[in-house]
Amino acid sequence: MEFSIYPKVVLKKGREESDSRKHPWIFSGAIESKDSNIKPGDFVKVESSKNAFIGIGTYSSGSIAVRILSWIDLVIDKNFFAFNIKKAKELRESLEINSNSYRLIHGEGDNLSGLIIDKYDNVFVVQAHDEGIYLNINLIKDALIEVFGKDIVVYNKSSKTIPFLNNIKDEFLYGNEIEYIEIIENGNKFIVDFIKGQKTGFFIDQRENRYLLSNFSKNKDVLNTFAYTGGFSIYALNGGAKSCVSVDGSEYATELINKNIELNNYTNKHTTIKKDIFKFFESNEDKFDLIVVDPPAFAKHQKAKKQALNAYTRINLMAIESLQEDGIIFTFSCSQAISEEDFQRAIFNAVLQTNRKSSILYKLSQPADHPRNIFHPEGKYLKGFVLKFD
């Protein structure tokens, strides 16, 4: 094995504990010294205050100063990425995903901190959340070709995910430059606009939760708020919903909802409404049997936590007030700064204001193709509850 000759980062005395527990992030406050030639994006060798090897990672100018990629002293090259991508592929192939799309690399959960790769059939959308990952994105592209073959498309979508680098543009790295891809998930068809769409184009992480919702949908009047591309709506209709209303404040999203509804031949049972969700609830007089509340992250950092919890309480209160007797709500938070306990408390406050009885039927999270590193609790970001109301 080839040992690395990367520049060194040395930790302060007593700050090695978290790293001995294999947490992949090293914060800037834990660093005692570093070689003078280190630049953001460089691979570095991390050592303890006693010069004992800890790991190899990427150096950043942010508060997360180093993201550990390997706890073994080795060279980070195409073979390193291909090895980890192959392991990730084998894991996904062992799961019952029932789709031609999945999350191939989930950052720390796949031991590649700072890297997200979503697979949409033969299209691979790569997002770098770290300078070092971005600067080596062509190695990652070459590794994908090695593992999956030459008949693929690789698209870099990192322009909004790295705050410390300028002039990053989203672009095709390899393959045919197509506008969108059509995927199949549990028999449902979806158009994925990976170029203009949110995140990498589709919320793969809700796949199992959408399937669960379909089992509750038969003969129900369903409301899907923050509907985006209509994922929950399609599943509800496929599950036998009597009707479905999809609401989103984005014209782009509502156009894509309509395309997906037409693609699945449900136009006669579906209504799309372009409106801010809060304003929709303020003016809504209809009652629904089943409501989905799946907003974007209300808190992207701890400073926004209090305001976000108030927003979760408010939106869930409005949803409950639009719910029929014996109704069900699927409610979610994808805010990493909000814990499951915080989110449950926000919903508790909403239910308390309605004076209705409610039970938790399910606690929901991200699926197995979004694995969580056991040493990295921050990897659990998606929280959800299925609530039954009397």
N, C-alpha and C positions, 0 to 999 in steps of 0.2 A: 504494500500500500504506500502511495506517495504522501508524505507528510507536507503540510502547508508551510509556506514561508511568509505568511501574511503579517502585516504590522500588528502590534500588540495594543490591547486595551487592558489595563490593570485595575482591579476593583479595590475599593477601600476595605480596610480590615473590618471584619464583622459583616460585610455586605455579601458574602458568598453564600449565605444560607439559602436564599430563595433560588439561587442557581444550582445548588446541590440538590434541590428538590425538583429540578428540571423545568422550572418555569421558563418559557422561551423569551421573555422580555427582560432586558436590563435597562433600567432608567438612568438618565444622565447623572442624577444625584449619587448613584452608587459607584461612579468612576473616580478613581484616585488619579490616574495618569493615562496618557495615550501617546503613541509615537507621533511626532510632529508632522509627519507626511500624510497622515490619514485624512481623507476627504469623504464627504457624504456619498454613500453608495459603495464604498470600498468594502471588500471582505476583510474581516479582522479576526485575530486570534485573541480570545478572552482568557485572562489568567487571574488567579486569586492574588491576594496581597503577598502570599508566599511563593508566587510564581508557579503555582500548580495549574495545569491546563484545565479549562472549564469547557470551552466550546468554540466553534467557528460560526460567525454570523455576519450580518450586514450592518455597517455603521450608518447612522442617520443623524441629521441635525435637529430632529424633534425630541420630545421628552422621552420617547422610547429610543434610547441611544443605540442599542444593539438588539437585533432580532436573531436569536440563535437558530441556525439551520442544521447544525450537526454537533453532537456531543462527543464525536470522535474526531481526532485530528486528521483531516484529509483535505484534498483540493476540491473546491466547488467548480465543477465543469459540466459539460453536457451529459456525461455518464452519470453524474450525481443526480441531475434532474430526471433523466430517463429512468433511473432505478426507482426513484420515489413516485414518478408518474405511473410506472408499471405496477407498483404495489397498490396505488390508489385505484387503478383500473381493475385489478383483480378483486379488490374489496367490493367495488360497485357491481361487478359481474356475479358476485356471490349473493347479492341482495335481490329480493323480489320487487324490483322497481316498476316493472310493467310499463316502461316508457322507453323511447329512443333518445331520451335526454336525461341528464343528471348532473349534479355538481361533481366534477372530477377531482378538483383540489379545493379543499376548504381550509386554507391557511394552516394555522397551528394544529388543527385536527388531523392534517396529513403531514405534519412535520415540515411544512414549507411556509413558515411565518411570512406574512406580507403578500401571499400569492393566492388569487382566486382564479379558477378555470371552470367555466360551465360548458358542458357539451350539449349542443343541440343537433342531434343526428350526426352529420359529419362536420358541423361548424363548431369550432372551439373559440370561445370568447375569453380572453385573458385580461385580468385586471391586476395591476401591480399596486400595492398599498405601501410601497417602500422603495426608496431610491435604488437600493442595491438590486432588488428584483427587477425594477424597470430597466436599469442599465444592462441587465443580462437577459433581456426578454427574447433576444434572438437565440440564445442557448436553449431557452424554454421551448421556443418554436421548433428548433431542430430536434429536441427531445420528443416533442409530440409527434413529429413526423416519424421518428424512429420507432415509437411505440405503436402508433395507429396506422402507419403507412402513408403513402403519398397522396391518396385520394381524399384529402381533408382541406378545410378552410380554417385559417387561423387569423383572428381579428383582435387587435390590441385596443382595449377600451379603458385606458388609464388616465385620460386627460383630467378627470374630476376626482381622482382618488389619491393623488400625490401632491400635497400642498407645498412641498419644498423645491419642486423643480418647475421651471418655466418652459413655455413653448412645446409642451407635450401635445401631440395630436393623435386622435384615434385613427387607426389605419389598418388596412389589410397587411398582414405579414407574409401570408402564403395562400395560394389557391385562388379560385375564381372569386371575383368581387361581386357577390350577389347582394340584393337589397334586403332580403328577409329569408327565413327558413320556416317551413311548416313542420310541426312536430305532432306526435300522437302520445297521449298520456291516459292510460286506463280506458282506451277506446275513444277519448275525446280529442278533437283536432284543434290546434291553435297555431295562429300565425305569430312568429316571434320576430319582432323588429329589433334585432340586436344592435343596430347602428343608432337609431333615434330613441329607443325605448329606455325605461328606467333600469338602473343597475345594469345587468347584462342582457336585458330584454324581456325576461319572464321571471316570475317568482317560483322557482323550482321548489323552494323550501316548504311551500304549502301543499305539495302534491298529496300527501297522506291525509292532511286535514280536509282538503277538498273531497277526497274519496269518502271520508267519514260523513261529511255533510250530505253527500248524495244519498246516504242511507236514511237520513232524516227527512228527505224532501218530498216524498210521495204525497200527492194531493195537497201540497202546501202552497200558500202564497208567500213567496220569498222576496226579501229585500237584500240586495248586495250593495253596501256602501263602500266608498273608496275602491270602486270595482276594478280600476285599471284596465286590464284587457278582458275582464269578464270570466276569469278562471272559475270562481265559485258559482257564477251564474250558469255556465255550461254544465257543470257537474250537477247542480240542482235540477236543471231541466232534464238531464239524462237520467236523473234519479226519479223522475216522474212528477216534478213540481207542476202544480196547476197553472201557476204564473210566476214570472220573475221580473223584478224591476232592478236595473243596475244604475247606480248614481255615481258620477265622478265629476270633479270640477274642471277637468282638462278636456278640451275639444279633441286633442290628439287621441286621448284614451278612449273617449266615447266613439270615435270613428273606428278604432281598432276593436272595441267591443262589438260593434255592429258587424264588422267583417267576420269575427269569430262566431257570432250568432248565426250569420248566414251560412258560414262554412259547415256548421253542424245542423242546419235545417230546423232552427227553432224560432224563426221570426214571428210566427203566429202566437207564441206564448210569452214573448219578451218585450219589455219597454226599456229604452235607454233614456236617461235624463242627465243633461249636462248642468250641474249646479253644485255650488259649495255645499258640503254635507251638512254643516251646522245650519245653514240657511234652509236647506231642504227639510230638515227636521222641524225647524221653527214654523214652517208653513204647512207641513204634512198633516192631513186629517185621516189618512188611511191606516188600517191596522194590518199587520202581517203575522203569519204563523212562525216564520223563521227569518232571523235577521243576522247578517254578517257585518261585523265591525272590524275592519282590517286597515287601520290608518298607517300612513308612513311614520317613521320614527319621530315622536314628539320631543324626544330628548336625545341629542347626539353627544352630550357631555354632561357631567355632574351638575354644572351650574344651572342647567335648564330643567333639573329634575322636578322641583316643586311645581313649576308652571306646567310641566308635562303631566304630572299626576292629576292636577286640576282639570286638564283637558281630557284625560282618560275618564275621569269621573263624569264630566259634563256630557261627553259624547255617548257614554253608556247609559246615562240617565235618559237622554233623549231617545235612545233606541228602545229602552224598556217602556217608555211612554207610548211608543208606536207598536207595541207588541200585543197580540191577542192573548186572551186567557189560555193557559196551557201552552204558551209559546216557548220558543227556544232561541237563544242567542249564541252565536259563535263569535267570541271577542278576542282580539289579539293585541300584543305589543311587540314590536321589533326593535325597541329602544334598548341598546346594550346597557345604558346607564340605569335602567329600571329593572329591579329584581322581580322575580316572580311574586315574592311576598309584598313588595310595594304595589305591584299591579293588582294583586288580589285585594289589597286594602282600598285602592281607588275604586274598584268595582263594588266592594262592600259598601262604600260611602254612597255610591249611586243607588244601589238596591235599597239601602236604608231610607233614602228620601222618597221612594215610591210606595213604601209600606206594603210591598208585595213579598210573598214567600218565594224563595229561590233555592235551588240545589245545584251543586257542581256535579255534572255527569262525567266530564273528562277534563283532565289537565293535558294541554297540548304543547308540543315543542317542534323542533326541526327534525327532519328524518335522518336516517342512518347515512345517507350520502352527504350529510353535513356533520361529520363526526366532531366530537369535542375531545381535545387533549385533556386527559385526566389531571394534568398539572397546570391547566390553563382554564380556570373557571369562567373567565371572560368570554369563552367560546360559546356559551349558552346565551343566545340573543333573542330567540323567538319564544315568546310565552303566550299561551292561550288557554281559554276556558270554554267549555260548553255548559251553558247555564239553562236550567229548566225552571220556568215560572209557573206558579199556580194561576 
